[in-house]
Amino acid sequence: MGIKDIEGTYLDYRLKQVIGQGSQSSVLYKPRSGTVNSNLHLYSQEQLTYIKSLCRDQLLFFGYEKLSNEEKVGVNHYNLNTEFFDLGQLSDDDFSKTHGFLKSNKA
């Protein structure tokens, strides 16, 4: 910032605010509890079809497709409760993309 003293700056204010929170200052995000997929009923079948066609690769990448029990065996992830979209029969190429974020995180 090119200054010798931050006294009275917004940075000074924010630092004091965070320090004042004590141990709570290290909590970035507290997940809310609730049900998975509870808002699906708010979308029409036409809207869901559009989302599936437009975002297919992203839905596969983030694991939002429904997998059979046999397909789930090949996926090593702590939360397989994100199956919002039935994309029908997955091709080998589709299946190679599913839960791609796990491979990306590992890399």
Buried (B, 14 or more C-beta within 10 A) or exposed (E): EEEEEEEEEEEEEEEEEEEEEEEEEEEEEEEEEEEEEEEEEEEEEEEBEEBBEEBBEEBBBBBBBBBEEEEBEEEEEEEEEBBBBEBEEBEEEBBEBBBBEBEEEEE
